[in-house]
Amino acid sequence: MTRPDLIDLLRQNYIAYFRLFHGQHGVCVHEDEQAAWIIANGPPGNHILRSNFPSDNVEEGIDALLADIGARTEACRWLCFPGDLPHDLGYRLVSRGLDAGEGDFWMFRPLDELPHRACPDGLRVISVSTGPGLRSWWTASARGFGMSQRAAQLWYDAYRRHALGACTYVRLYSGLVGREVVTSGTLILAGGIAGIYDISTPQAYRGKGFASALVSYILAAARTLGYAYAGLQTANEGTLYRRLGFEVGFREREFFWIADG
């Protein structure tokens, strides 16, 4: 696959991830031919995720979308991708006063060959399939991200609804030492690519290879399920994912809208 193809697939996967939160705690996820967005007014944030305006209606389309967003929130992040239309969307947003910046790195790797990685002593990785397992996953994930459980409630409620059924596109994994969850992550199977999210390791368990072993396990699970590529977004393109064979394919261009006043 070409890099633009992979970016488009992972963006579809990304939208499917956010779709998990729709209707919970006031979160709204919207998709139509011109745009996809999420407004949460809290975690996991306010984001415009896709833009595709007809060439004869670009200015009106942008203004209408910003007006719709402005009726729902006071600030939003607009992500621009290579496949967005018009191709000069960023220029048009800056001309409206939006501030531009750089966002996360999007990284990819094929799943045809996976390197063998030794599992740290005592670690076992399990697929989460029960309520108690979800609660342990959620508690460890919140600790790893430095979030209170109250702030992380949205994830618990979303995964309780979507991740525990037999036929689901979201799968959760916990790495345990004994009964303690020492690392955790999410696999989203959507858009024709395996998306990896929520990789989290509590501070006390970092530097022991637990996260690397967990991601390796998730990659193998995705390949077993028939997926040819995996992708993820990360604020840091550092050594963890590069050691696991990921390469940077794209860095988000972000534009920040804030209501007047």
C-alpha positions as CSV (number, residue, x, y, z in Angstrom):
1,M,0.0,0.0,0.0
2,T,1.1,3.6,-0.6
3,R,1.5,6.0,2.3
4,P,-1.6,8.0,1.4
5,D,-3.6,4.7,1.4
6,L,-2.4,3.8,4.8
7,I,-3.1,7.3,6.2
8,D,-6.7,7.2,4.8
9,L,-7.3,3.7,6.3
10,L,-6.0,4.7,9.7
11,R,-8.1,7.9,9.7
12,Q,-11.2,5.7,9.1
13,N,-10.0,3.6,12.0
14,Y,-9.4,6.8,14.1
15,I,-13.0,7.9,13.4
16,A,-14.3,4.5,14.4
17,Y,-12.4,4.8,17.7
18,F,-14.0,8.1,18.5
19,R,-17.4,6.7,17.5
20,L,-17.2,4.4,20.5
21,F,-17.9,7.4,22.7
22,H,-21.0,8.8,20.9
23,G,-24.0,9.4,23.1
24,Q,-22.1,9.1,26.4
25,H,-21.7,11.9,28.9
26,G,-22.9,14.4,26.2
27,V,-20.4,13.3,23.6
28,C,-21.6,13.8,20.0
29,V,-19.8,12.1,17.0
30,H,-21.1,13.3,13.6
31,E,-20.3,12.0,10.1
32,D,-21.6,13.1,6.7
33,E,-20.1,13.5,3.2
34,Q,-18.4,16.7,4.0
35,A,-17.0,16.2,7.5
36,A,-16.6,14.0,10.5
37,W,-16.1,15.4,14.0
38,I,-16.4,14.8,17.7
39,I,-17.5,17.3,20.3
40,A,-17.0,16.1,23.9
41,N,-16.3,19.3,25.8
42,G,-13.9,17.3,27.9
43,P,-12.0,14.0,27.2
44,P,-11.4,12.8,24.6
45,G,-11.6,16.3,23.2
46,N,-13.2,18.3,20.4
47,H,-11.8,17.4,16.9
48,I,-12.7,17.8,13.3
49,L,-11.4,14.6,11.8
50,R,-12.3,14.7,8.1
51,S,-13.0,17.5,5.6
52,N,-14.2,17.1,2.0
53,F,-15.9,20.2,0.7
54,P,-17.1,20.4,-2.9
55,S,-15.1,22.7,-5.1
56,D,-18.1,24.9,-5.8
57,N,-19.0,25.3,-2.1
58,V,-15.7,25.5,-0.2
59,E,-16.1,28.8,1.5
60,E,-19.7,28.2,2.5
61,G,-18.9,24.7,3.6
62,I,-16.1,25.8,5.9
63,D,-18.2,28.6,7.4
64,A,-21.2,26.4,7.9
65,L,-19.1,23.8,9.7
66,L,-17.5,26.3,12.0
67,A,-20.9,27.8,12.8
68,D,-22.2,24.3,13.7
69,I,-19.1,23.6,15.9
70,G,-19.5,27.1,17.5
71,A,-23.0,26.3,18.5
72,R,-21.7,23.3,20.5
73,T,-18.4,24.3,22.0
74,E,-16.0,27.2,22.5
75,A,-12.8,25.6,21.1
76,C,-11.9,22.8,18.7
77,R,-8.9,21.2,17.0
78,W,-9.2,20.8,13.2
79,L,-7.0,18.1,11.7
80,C,-5.9,18.3,8.1
81,F,-4.8,15.3,6.1
82,P,-3.3,14.7,2.7
83,G,-6.7,13.5,1.4
84,D,-8.7,16.4,2.6
85,L,-10.4,18.8,0.1
86,P,-9.7,21.4,-0.8
87,H,-5.9,20.9,-0.8
88,D,-5.4,24.4,0.3
89,L,-7.7,23.9,3.3
90,G,-4.9,24.9,5.8
91,Y,-4.4,28.3,4.1
92,R,-8.2,28.9,4.2
93,L,-8.3,28.1,7.9
94,V,-5.4,30.4,8.7
95,S,-7.1,33.2,6.8
96,R,-10.0,32.8,9.1
97,G,-7.8,33.3,12.1
98,L,-7.2,29.7,13.2
99,D,-3.7,29.0,14.7
100,A,-1.6,26.3,13.0
101,G,0.5,23.7,14.7
102,E,2.0,20.3,14.4
103,G,0.3,17.3,16.0
104,D,0.9,13.6,16.5
105,F,3.0,11.3,14.4
106,W,1.2,8.5,12.5
107,M,3.3,5.4,12.3
108,F,2.7,2.2,10.3
109,R,4.2,-1.3,9.9
110,P,3.3,-4.3,7.7
111,L,2.4,-7.5,9.6
112,D,3.8,-10.0,7.2
113,E,6.9,-10.5,9.3
114,L,6.9,-9.9,13.0
115,P,10.2,-10.0,15.0
116,H,10.4,-12.4,17.8
117,R,10.5,-10.6,21.1
118,A,11.2,-12.2,24.5
119,C,8.5,-11.8,27.0
120,P,9.6,-10.3,30.3
121,D,9.6,-12.9,33.2
122,G,6.2,-13.4,34.7
123,L,4.3,-11.4,32.2
124,R,1.2,-12.9,30.5
125,V,-1.0,-11.0,28.1
126,I,-4.8,-11.7,28.1
127,S,-7.7,-10.5,26.0
128,V,-10.2,-8.7,28.3
129,S,-13.7,-10.3,28.0
130,T,-15.3,-9.8,31.4
131,G,-16.6,-7.0,33.6
132,P,-14.0,-7.5,36.3
133,G,-11.3,-7.7,33.7
134,L,-12.4,-4.5,32.2
135,R,-12.4,-2.7,35.5
136,S,-8.8,-3.9,36.1
137,W,-7.8,-2.8,32.6
138,W,-9.4,0.6,33.1
139,T,-7.9,1.2,36.5
140,A,-4.3,0.5,35.3
141,S,-4.9,2.5,32.1
142,A,-6.0,5.6,34.0
143,R,-3.0,5.3,36.3
144,G,-0.6,5.0,33.4
145,F,-2.0,8.1,31.7
146,G,-2.1,10.0,35.0
147,M,-5.9,10.4,34.9
148,S,-8.2,10.1,37.8
149,Q,-10.8,7.3,37.4
150,R,-13.5,10.0,37.3
151,A,-11.8,11.6,34.2
152,A,-11.4,8.2,32.7
153,Q,-15.0,7.1,33.2
154,L,-15.8,7.8,29.6
155,W,-13.5,5.0,28.5
156,Y,-14.9,2.6,31.0
157,D,-18.5,3.2,29.9
158,A,-17.6,3.1,26.2
159,Y,-15.7,-0.2,26.5
160,R,-18.3,-1.8,28.8
161,R,-20.8,-1.2,26.0
162,H,-18.6,-2.1,23.0
163,A,-15.7,-4.2,24.0
164,L,-17.1,-7.2,25.8
165,G,-19.4,-8.7,23.1
166,A,-18.5,-11.6,20.8
167,C,-18.8,-9.6,17.6
168,T,-17.0,-6.3,18.1
169,Y,-14.4,-4.2,16.3
170,V,-12.7,-3.2,19.6
171,R,-10.5,-5.5,21.7
172,L,-8.8,-4.8,24.9
173,Y,-5.6,-6.4,26.2
174,S,-4.0,-6.5,29.6
175,G,-0.5,-7.5,30.5
176,L,-0.4,-9.1,34.0
177,V,2.3,-10.0,36.5
178,G,0.5,-12.2,38.9
179,R,-2.9,-10.5,39.3
180,E,-1.6,-7.0,38.7
181,V,-2.2,-5.3,35.4
182,V,1.1,-3.7,34.5
183,T,0.4,-2.6,31.0
184,S,-2.7,-2.2,28.8
185,G,-3.9,-1.4,25.3
186,T,-6.6,-1.4,22.7
187,L,-6.9,-2.8,19.3
188,I,-9.4,-1.3,16.8
189,L,-10.3,-3.4,13.8
190,A,-11.8,-0.9,11.3
191,G,-11.1,0.7,8.0
192,G,-9.1,-2.3,6.8
193,I,-6.2,-1.7,9.2
194,A,-5.4,-2.7,12.8
195,G,-5.3,0.5,14.9
196,I,-3.4,0.5,18.2
197,Y,-4.6,2.8,21.0
198,D,-4.5,3.4,24.7
199,I,-1.0,1.9,25.3
200,S,-0.5,2.6,29.0
201,T,1.9,1.5,31.7
202,P,1.8,2.7,35.3
203,Q,4.9,4.5,36.4
204,A,6.1,1.8,38.7
205,Y,6.2,-0.8,35.9
206,R,8.0,1.3,33.2
207,G,11.3,0.4,31.7
208,K,10.8,-3.4,32.1
209,G,9.7,-4.2,28.5
210,F,6.1,-4.7,29.4
211,A,4.6,-2.3,26.8
212,S,6.8,-3.6,24.0
213,A,5.7,-7.2,24.8
214,L,2.1,-6.1,24.9
215,V,2.3,-4.3,21.5
216,S,4.1,-7.3,20.0
217,Y,1.2,-9.5,21.2
218,I,-1.4,-7.2,19.8
219,L,0.4,-7.1,16.4
220,A,0.5,-10.9,16.3
221,A,-3.2,-11.0,17.2
222,A,-4.1,-8.6,14.4
223,R,-2.1,-10.7,11.9
224,T,-3.9,-13.8,13.0
225,L,-7.2,-12.0,12.4
226,G,-6.1,-11.4,8.8
227,Y,-4.9,-7.8,8.9
228,A,-1.9,-6.8,6.7
229,Y,-1.0,-3.5,8.3
230,A,-1.1,-1.9,11.7
231,G,-1.0,1.8,12.6
232,L,-1.0,4.2,15.6
233,Q,-0.8,7.8,16.6
234,T,1.8,9.0,19.1
235,A,3.1,12.3,20.3
236,N,6.6,10.8,20.5
237,E,8.1,9.0,17.5
238,G,10.7,7.5,19.8
239,T,12.4,4.2,20.2
240,L,9.5,2.0,21.5
241,Y,7.6,1.9,18.3
242,R,10.6,2.1,16.0
243,R,12.1,-1.0,17.8
244,L,8.9,-2.7,17.0
245,G,9.2,-2.0,13.3
246,F,7.0,1.1,12.9
247,E,7.9,4.0,10.6
248,V,6.5,7.5,10.5
249,G,4.2,8.0,7.6
250,F,2.7,11.4,8.4
251,R,2.6,14.1,11.0
252,E,-0.8,15.8,11.7
253,R,-1.3,19.4,10.7
254,E,-3.6,20.9,13.4
255,F,-5.5,24.2,13.3
256,F,-7.1,25.5,16.5
257,W,-10.4,27.3,16.5
258,I,-11.5,29.4,19.5
259,A,-14.8,31.2,19.8
260,D,-14.6,35.0,19.6
261,G,-14.1,36.6,23.0
